[in-house]
Amino acid sequence: MAMETEQIFQLVRTLDRSDFTPFETRTEVQQPSAPFAESVSMPLESGDESQNLTLGRQFALSRGNKLSQRQLAFKTGIDHSTISKLESGVIQNPSISVVAFLVDALALDPDSPRKLLLIASLAKDRDKAYINGLLGLSDSNSDLWKSYGLNTGISDAIKPVDKIKDYKKRRFKRPQRVIAERGGIDHSSVSRFLSGKVKDISCSSFIAIARGLDLTKKQLLDLFDAFGVQRNDSVVTQAIKQKTS
């Protein structure tokens, strides 16, 4: 027995340590479940593959372990079925205010990669290169979409429509038709929103208007957050009206 043990030790000493590749062990932390919702665990995607994920998948990853769908619905007042359809891809081009409000409820850092990836997933295929380059997610075509540099500061306006009008003025009062043409969006859609005939726009329209205005990264995030605030304000206002009625 002693001889066999000594032979094993000699064999181990002759092995080349470089043959062994160290590996990491990952310990899953179980999040406490809320009494009114099931716990959800969603792994984050690694590498550049996450840039190609759909809005629904990006949103699910952003939600991650923080909140279940029902918890998020309870927190925001948005129907659980809407959140479920958004993540499953049934709703592919939702209202920008709904998405911005949900992102705000998730408390993602303003400049976090997860938030930038989520916003990038709002763009249609034609706008992918533009939005990825603008947000610094890809080097491709990033030089093609530099802003004019007239005024790159963010707007002091509160409402999204006022912010857009402000940025419009910064671009030498760029006409609505030019914004629509550069953004690849129907002019009537831009006109109806800026005139107040519609209070909200779709995610793809949001990206199109940002492209038509040549917004900077900070301005894009500023405008995106404003839609979330607008949604939050409307929800609070509705709740107050219901209580006083």
Residue frames relative to the residue before (quaternion, step in Angstrom):
aa qw qx qy qz dx dy dz
M 1.0000 0.0000 0.0000 0.0000 0.00 0.00 0.00
A 0.6539 0.5134 -0.3020 0.4665 3.57 0.98 -0.94
M 0.6404 0.5254 -0.3224 0.4582 3.57 1.06 -0.82
E 0.6490 0.5134 -0.3171 0.4633 3.60 0.97 -0.82
T 0.6381 0.5267 -0.3221 0.4602 3.58 1.02 -0.80
E 0.6533 0.5120 -0.3055 0.4666 3.58 0.98 -0.89
Q 0.6400 0.5206 -0.3287 0.4597 3.61 1.03 -0.74
I 0.6298 0.5269 -0.3306 0.4651 3.56 1.05 -0.75
F 0.6480 0.5217 -0.3135 0.4578 3.58 0.93 -0.90
Q 0.6511 0.5129 -0.3158 0.4617 3.58 0.97 -0.86
L 0.6408 0.5262 -0.3199 0.4585 3.58 1.02 -0.82
V 0.6516 0.5204 -0.3087 0.4575 3.59 0.96 -0.90
R 0.6633 0.5201 -0.3099 0.4399 3.58 0.97 -0.85
T 0.6763 0.4981 -0.2951 0.4554 3.59 1.13 -0.55
L 0.5369 0.6407 -0.4070 0.3682 3.60 1.23 -0.30
D 0.4202 -0.6834 0.5423 0.2496 3.54 -1.14 0.75
R 0.4044 -0.7496 0.4691 0.2337 3.58 -0.53 1.17
S 0.5897 0.5968 -0.3720 0.3973 3.59 1.15 -0.52
D 0.5542 0.6174 -0.3952 0.3942 3.58 1.26 -0.25
F 0.6830 0.4739 -0.2752 0.4829 3.53 1.24 -0.42
T 0.1969 -0.7769 0.5907 0.0935 3.59 -0.82 1.03
P 0.4103 -0.7167 0.4962 0.2680 3.58 -0.65 1.03
F 0.1126 -0.7918 0.5973 0.0599 3.57 -1.09 0.64
E 0.4176 -0.7020 0.5258 0.2373 3.50 -1.27 0.56
T 0.2441 -0.7298 0.6147 0.1732 3.51 -1.17 0.58
R 0.2082 -0.7885 0.5715 0.0914 3.54 -0.88 0.96
T 0.1907 -0.7834 0.5855 0.0845 3.51 -0.80 1.02
E 0.3115 -0.7537 0.5506 0.1779 3.55 -0.67 1.09
V 0.2374 -0.7629 0.5872 0.1296 3.53 -0.88 0.99
Q 0.3213 -0.7647 0.5281 0.1818 3.54 -0.61 1.10
Q 0.2974 -0.7634 0.5503 0.1611 3.54 -0.65 1.14
P 0.4968 -0.6481 0.4724 0.3317 3.59 -0.97 0.76
S 0.3505 -0.7528 0.5208 0.1980 3.54 -0.87 0.91
A 0.4615 -0.6722 0.5063 0.2807 3.52 -1.09 0.78
P 0.5975 -0.6037 0.3795 0.3669 3.61 -1.05 0.60
F 0.7514 0.3892 -0.2174 0.4865 3.60 1.14 -0.51
A 0.7798 0.2658 -0.1601 0.5438 3.62 1.20 0.11
E 0.5119 -0.6387 0.4832 0.3107 3.49 -1.24 0.58
S 0.4780 -0.6471 0.5003 0.3201 3.59 -1.14 0.54
V 0.1480 -0.7941 0.5877 0.0463 3.55 -1.05 0.81
S 0.0769 -0.7861 0.6124 0.0339 3.57 -0.95 0.86
M 0.0118 0.8018 -0.5944 0.0607 3.57 -0.63 1.17
P 0.3281 -0.7584 0.5230 0.2090 3.62 -0.57 1.07
L 0.4501 -0.6754 0.5133 0.2788 3.54 -1.09 0.69
E 0.4492 -0.6623 0.5269 0.2864 3.55 -1.09 0.71
S 0.2598 -0.7657 0.5689 0.1499 3.56 -1.10 0.68
G 0.7819 0.3429 -0.2445 0.4597 3.53 -1.23 0.47
D 0.7384 -0.4311 0.3029 0.4210 3.53 -1.32 -0.25
E 0.4637 0.7026 -0.4455 0.3048 3.59 1.21 -0.24
S 0.6223 0.5779 -0.3443 0.4002 3.58 1.06 -0.72
Q 0.5566 0.6120 -0.3972 0.3974 3.60 1.18 -0.37
N 0.7132 0.4628 -0.2493 0.4637 3.57 1.14 -0.59
L 0.4785 0.6880 -0.4339 0.3309 3.58 1.25 0.05
T 0.5590 -0.6102 0.4496 0.3363 3.53 -1.20 0.58
L 0.6905 -0.4606 0.3551 0.4301 3.54 -1.31 0.25
G 0.6626 0.5257 -0.3129 0.4322 3.58 0.89 -0.93
R 0.6822 0.4785 -0.2836 0.4746 3.56 0.93 -0.90
Q 0.6340 0.5208 -0.3299 0.4669 3.57 0.99 -0.81
F 0.6551 0.5097 -0.3169 0.4590 3.55 0.98 -0.82
A 0.6418 0.5237 -0.3229 0.4578 3.58 0.98 -0.84
L 0.6591 0.4982 -0.3009 0.4763 3.57 1.01 -0.82
S 0.6433 0.5168 -0.3224 0.4639 3.57 1.05 -0.75
R 0.6335 0.5136 -0.3230 0.4802 3.55 1.09 -0.70
G 0.0110 -0.8771 0.4799 0.0170 3.54 1.09 -0.83
N 0.7996 -0.2536 0.2236 0.4963 3.53 -0.97 -0.95
K 0.4787 0.7157 -0.4251 0.2790 3.57 1.22 -0.27
L 0.8061 -0.0579 0.1061 0.5793 3.53 0.78 -1.08
S 0.4082 -0.6508 0.5672 0.2967 3.55 -1.16 0.55
Q 0.6902 -0.4529 0.3409 0.4497 3.57 -1.24 0.17
R 0.6884 0.4820 -0.2850 0.4610 3.58 0.91 -0.90
Q 0.6160 0.5306 -0.3487 0.4663 3.57 1.06 -0.64
L 0.6633 0.4976 -0.3010 0.4709 3.56 0.97 -0.90
A 0.6274 0.5291 -0.3275 0.4681 3.58 1.04 -0.77
F 0.6529 0.5131 -0.3011 0.4689 3.57 0.98 -0.88
K 0.6830 0.5060 -0.2814 0.4454 3.57 0.98 -0.87
T 0.7813 0.3613 -0.1665 0.4810 3.57 0.96 -0.88
G 0.4255 -0.6959 0.4789 0.3245 3.56 1.12 -0.52
I 0.5087 0.6092 -0.4322 0.4282 3.58 1.28 0.17
D 0.5586 -0.6461 0.4006 0.3317 3.55 -0.85 0.95
H 0.5591 -0.6305 0.4286 0.3258 3.57 -0.99 0.89
S 0.6382 0.5436 -0.3348 0.4302 3.59 1.00 -0.79
T 0.6135 0.5468 -0.3429 0.4551 3.59 1.12 -0.66
I 0.6598 0.4936 -0.2996 0.4808 3.57 0.95 -0.89
S 0.6469 0.5247 -0.3129 0.4564 3.57 0.99 -0.86
K 0.6769 0.4844 -0.2911 0.4716 3.60 0.92 -0.90
L 0.6093 0.5506 -0.3448 0.4546 3.57 1.11 -0.68
E 0.7169 0.4502 -0.2561 0.4668 3.58 0.84 -0.96
S 0.6912 0.4735 -0.2828 0.4670 3.59 1.06 -0.68
G 0.5379 -0.6528 0.3894 0.3646 3.59 1.27 -0.20
V 0.4131 0.6944 -0.4852 0.3344 3.59 1.25 0.11
I 0.7204 0.2595 -0.1641 0.6219 3.56 1.13 -0.78
Q 0.0853 -0.8507 0.5186 0.0048 3.58 -0.36 1.23
N 0.7844 0.1773 -0.1127 0.5835 3.60 1.15 -0.42
P 0.0163 0.8577 -0.5127 0.0338 3.57 0.57 1.15
S 0.6812 -0.4291 0.3826 0.4534 3.52 -1.35 -0.07
I 0.5030 -0.6665 0.4573 0.3060 3.57 -0.93 0.88
S 0.6290 0.5504 -0.3496 0.4233 3.61 1.02 -0.68
V 0.6220 0.5350 -0.3402 0.4594 3.59 1.07 -0.71
V 0.6734 0.4890 -0.2925 0.4711 3.57 0.88 -0.96
A 0.6729 0.4982 -0.2992 0.4577 3.60 0.88 -0.94
F 0.6475 0.5150 -0.3129 0.4665 3.58 1.03 -0.77
L 0.6535 0.5029 -0.3080 0.4745 3.58 0.99 -0.82
V 0.6392 0.5147 -0.3193 0.4738 3.59 1.01 -0.81
D 0.6346 0.5230 -0.3232 0.4683 3.57 1.03 -0.80
A 0.6537 0.5171 -0.3078 0.4588 3.58 1.02 -0.79
L 0.6452 0.5121 -0.3157 0.4710 3.59 1.19 -0.54
A 0.3182 -0.7955 0.4648 0.2234 3.57 1.35 -0.17
L 0.2037 0.7744 -0.5647 0.1999 3.58 0.86 0.97
D 0.5565 -0.6028 0.4471 0.3566 3.58 -1.04 0.71
P 0.6251 -0.5985 0.3464 0.3620 3.62 -0.95 0.84
D 0.8042 0.2436 -0.1083 0.5312 3.58 0.97 -0.84
S 0.3358 0.7728 -0.4865 0.2310 3.58 1.20 0.40
P 0.5964 -0.5782 0.4092 0.3775 3.64 -1.06 0.64
R 0.6338 0.5424 -0.3422 0.4323 3.59 0.99 -0.78
K 0.6649 0.4872 -0.3085 0.4748 3.59 0.95 -0.82
L 0.6504 0.5161 -0.3195 0.4567 3.59 0.97 -0.82
L 0.6484 0.5116 -0.3125 0.4692 3.57 1.00 -0.82
L 0.6394 0.5284 -0.3263 0.4533 3.56 1.01 -0.80
I 0.6602 0.4873 -0.3068 0.4821 3.58 0.95 -0.86
A 0.6324 0.5393 -0.3347 0.4441 3.59 1.00 -0.78
S 0.6512 0.5304 -0.3184 0.4396 3.59 1.07 -0.70
L 0.5327 0.6212 -0.4093 0.4035 3.61 1.25 -0.13
A 0.6347 0.5839 -0.3219 0.3906 3.57 1.14 -0.66
K 0.4676 -0.6291 0.5385 0.3092 3.51 -1.21 0.59
D 0.7242 -0.4451 0.2927 0.4380 3.57 -1.27 0.31
R 0.6531 0.5398 -0.3205 0.4236 3.58 0.97 -0.85
D 0.7392 0.4087 -0.2097 0.4926 3.57 1.19 -0.60
K 0.4033 0.7509 -0.4581 0.2522 3.61 1.24 -0.04
A 0.6740 0.4931 -0.3061 0.4570 3.58 0.83 -0.97
Y 0.6453 0.5326 -0.3134 0.4491 3.56 0.99 -0.89
I 0.7424 0.4273 -0.2500 0.4514 3.58 0.66 -1.07
N 0.6243 0.5276 -0.3413 0.4641 3.61 1.07 -0.66
G 0.6629 0.4945 -0.3007 0.4751 3.56 1.00 -0.82
L 0.6511 0.5292 -0.3127 0.4453 3.56 1.00 -0.84
L 0.7448 0.4025 -0.2104 0.4888 3.57 0.95 -0.90
G 0.5071 -0.6805 0.4081 0.3364 3.58 1.27 0.02
L 0.4483 0.6966 -0.4489 0.3350 3.57 1.19 0.48
S 0.7896 0.0977 -0.0464 0.6040 3.57 1.23 -0.32
D 0.4416 -0.6966 0.5008 0.2627 3.57 -1.10 0.69
S 0.5337 0.6594 -0.4052 0.3409 3.57 1.21 -0.36
N 0.8673 0.0319 -0.0711 0.4916 3.53 -0.93 1.03
S 0.3511 0.7644 -0.4925 0.2231 3.62 1.18 0.21
D 0.6667 0.5091 -0.3092 0.4482 3.61 1.08 -0.64
L 0.6074 0.5931 -0.3479 0.3978 3.58 1.23 -0.35
W 0.7648 0.3714 -0.1717 0.4977 3.56 1.22 -0.46
K 0.2574 0.7709 -0.5409 0.2165 3.57 0.97 0.79
S 0.4736 -0.6754 0.4869 0.2873 3.56 -1.00 0.82
Y 0.6276 -0.5666 0.3879 0.3670 3.54 -1.23 0.44
G 0.3963 -0.7467 0.4603 0.2713 3.58 1.15 -0.41
L 0.3046 0.7635 -0.5178 0.2372 3.58 1.15 0.48
N 0.7421 -0.1989 0.1674 0.6179 3.53 0.89 -0.98
T 0.1154 -0.8533 0.5078 0.0265 3.55 -0.18 1.27
G 0.4481 0.6874 -0.4643 0.3334 3.60 1.23 0.15
I 0.5324 -0.6151 0.4657 0.3484 3.55 -1.23 0.37
S 0.5583 -0.6350 0.4331 0.3123 3.54 -1.21 0.52
D 0.4201 -0.6973 0.5264 0.2454 3.54 -1.15 0.69
A 0.4733 0.6825 -0.4376 0.3446 3.58 1.27 -0.15
I 0.4440 -0.7065 0.4936 0.2452 3.56 -1.15 0.65
K 0.7426 0.3953 -0.2200 0.4939 3.57 0.81 -1.02
P 0.5903 -0.5986 0.4081 0.3558 3.61 -1.04 0.73
V 0.6557 0.5144 -0.3282 0.4447 3.59 0.91 -0.85
D 0.6575 0.4950 -0.3094 0.4763 3.59 1.05 -0.72
K 0.6101 0.5373 -0.3494 0.4659 3.57 1.10 -0.64
I 0.6509 0.5106 -0.3149 0.4653 3.56 0.96 -0.88
K 0.6451 0.5101 -0.3183 0.4714 3.59 0.98 -0.82
D 0.6291 0.5333 -0.3233 0.4640 3.56 1.08 -0.79
Y 0.6828 0.4674 -0.2859 0.4832 3.59 0.87 -0.94
K 0.5857 0.5752 -0.3566 0.4460 3.56 1.15 -0.63
K 0.6586 0.5016 -0.2998 0.4742 3.59 1.00 -0.83
R 0.6308 0.5483 -0.3339 0.4357 3.57 1.04 -0.73
R 0.6915 0.4188 -0.2624 0.5269 3.57 1.23 -0.42
F 0.6394 -0.5417 0.3211 0.4413 3.59 0.92 0.95
K 0.5919 -0.5927 0.3553 0.4149 3.59 1.01 0.87
R 0.0073 0.8478 -0.5289 0.0377 3.54 0.91 0.96
P 0.4739 -0.6951 0.4583 0.2869 3.63 -0.73 1.01
Q 0.6227 -0.5620 0.3978 0.3716 3.55 -1.18 0.61
R 0.6413 0.5351 -0.3319 0.4385 3.58 1.00 -0.78
V 0.6372 0.5104 -0.3263 0.4764 3.58 1.07 -0.71
I 0.6216 0.5311 -0.3342 0.4689 3.59 1.01 -0.81
A 0.6713 0.5019 -0.2896 0.4621 3.56 0.92 -0.96
E 0.6690 0.5086 -0.2997 0.4517 3.57 0.93 -0.92
R 0.6879 0.4717 -0.2844 0.4727 3.58 0.89 -0.91
G 0.7159 0.4462 -0.2515 0.4745 3.56 1.08 -0.69
G 0.4075 -0.7262 0.4639 0.3022 3.57 1.26 -0.27
I 0.5377 0.5995 -0.3982 0.4393 3.56 1.10 0.76
D 0.5886 -0.5767 0.4286 0.3705 3.57 -1.17 0.53
H 0.5312 -0.6635 0.4289 0.3059 3.57 -0.87 0.97
S 0.6322 0.5563 -0.3404 0.4184 3.58 0.98 -0.77
S 0.6101 0.5542 -0.3542 0.4419 3.60 1.10 -0.63
V 0.6564 0.4900 -0.2997 0.4891 3.57 0.99 -0.87
S 0.6658 0.5245 -0.2993 0.4382 3.56 0.91 -0.94
R 0.6703 0.5048 -0.3096 0.4472 3.60 0.89 -0.90
F 0.6688 0.4937 -0.3105 0.4610 3.58 0.99 -0.76
L 0.7048 0.4667 -0.2753 0.4579 3.59 0.83 -0.95
S 0.6704 0.4778 -0.2988 0.4826 3.59 1.17 -0.50
G 0.5332 -0.6589 0.3895 0.3602 3.58 1.26 -0.14
K 0.4366 0.7065 -0.4599 0.3141 3.59 1.25 0.11
V 0.7507 0.1466 -0.1187 0.6332 3.57 1.23 -0.51
K 0.3910 -0.7613 0.4811 0.1898 3.57 -0.98 0.87
D 0.7909 0.2080 -0.0921 0.5681 3.56 1.22 -0.34
I 0.2109 -0.7594 0.6004 0.1355 3.57 -1.28 0.32
S 0.5776 -0.5825 0.4417 0.3633 3.54 -1.27 0.31
C 0.6787 -0.4881 0.3568 0.4169 3.57 -1.28 0.28
S 0.6731 0.4940 -0.3059 0.4575 3.58 0.91 -0.90
S 0.6325 0.5177 -0.3311 0.4715 3.60 1.09 -0.68
F 0.5995 0.5680 -0.3462 0.4451 3.56 1.10 -0.71
I 0.6754 0.4724 -0.2851 0.4893 3.57 0.91 -0.94
A 0.6425 0.5381 -0.3264 0.4371 3.59 0.97 -0.83
I 0.6678 0.4867 -0.3026 0.4750 3.59 0.94 -0.86
A 0.6233 0.5332 -0.3356 0.4632 3.58 1.02 -0.79
R 0.6582 0.4934 -0.3005 0.4827 3.57 1.02 -0.81
G 0.6596 0.5210 -0.3059 0.4472 3.57 0.97 -0.83
L 0.7113 0.4236 -0.2426 0.5058 3.56 1.18 -0.58
D 0.3442 -0.7476 0.4920 0.2840 3.60 1.26 -0.18
L 0.1357 0.8234 -0.5387 0.1161 3.59 0.87 0.92
T 0.4462 -0.6445 0.5438 0.2997 3.53 -1.21 0.54
K 0.7075 -0.4376 0.3285 0.4471 3.56 -1.28 0.14
K 0.6770 0.4932 -0.2957 0.4594 3.60 0.87 -0.93
Q 0.6566 0.5067 -0.3093 0.4653 3.55 1.01 -0.80
L 0.6200 0.5389 -0.3353 0.4612 3.57 1.05 -0.76
L 0.6727 0.4778 -0.2906 0.4845 3.59 0.90 -0.92
D 0.6135 0.5545 -0.3340 0.4524 3.56 1.07 -0.77
L 0.6887 0.4711 -0.2723 0.4792 3.58 0.89 -0.95
F 0.6269 0.5435 -0.3295 0.4506 3.58 0.99 -0.84
D 0.6788 0.4901 -0.2885 0.4645 3.59 0.87 -0.95
A 0.6119 0.5717 -0.3501 0.4198 3.59 1.07 -0.72
F 0.6314 0.5228 -0.3331 0.4660 3.58 1.07 -0.69
G 0.6289 0.5267 -0.3306 0.4666 3.57 1.09 -0.67
V 0.6444 0.5108 -0.3100 0.4771 3.56 1.02 -0.84
Q 0.6312 0.5375 -0.3282 0.4527 3.56 1.02 -0.85
R 0.6599 0.5001 -0.3026 0.4722 3.57 0.94 -0.87
N 0.6519 0.5211 -0.3107 0.4549 3.55 0.93 -0.91
D 0.6538 0.5195 -0.3068 0.4566 3.56 0.98 -0.87
S 0.6654 0.5006 -0.3072 0.4607 3.57 0.97 -0.84
V 0.6359 0.5236 -0.3290 0.4618 3.59 1.05 -0.75
V 0.6537 0.5030 -0.3046 0.4763 3.57 0.96 -0.89
T 0.6457 0.5287 -0.3142 0.4526 3.57 0.97 -0.89
Q 0.6517 0.5124 -0.3085 0.4664 3.58 0.96 -0.86
A 0.6493 0.5234 -0.3175 0.4514 3.57 0.98 -0.85
I 0.6429 0.5187 -0.3137 0.4681 3.57 1.03 -0.84
K 0.6540 0.5190 -0.3112 0.4540 3.58 0.96 -0.88
Q 0.6496 0.5203 -0.3183 0.4539 3.58 1.02 -0.82
K 0.6773 0.4984 -0.2955 0.4534 3.57 1.00 -0.80
T 0.7174 0.4439 -0.2495 0.4755 3.58 1.06 -0.73
S 0.6085 0.5766 -0.3524 0.4160 3.58 1.22 -0.32
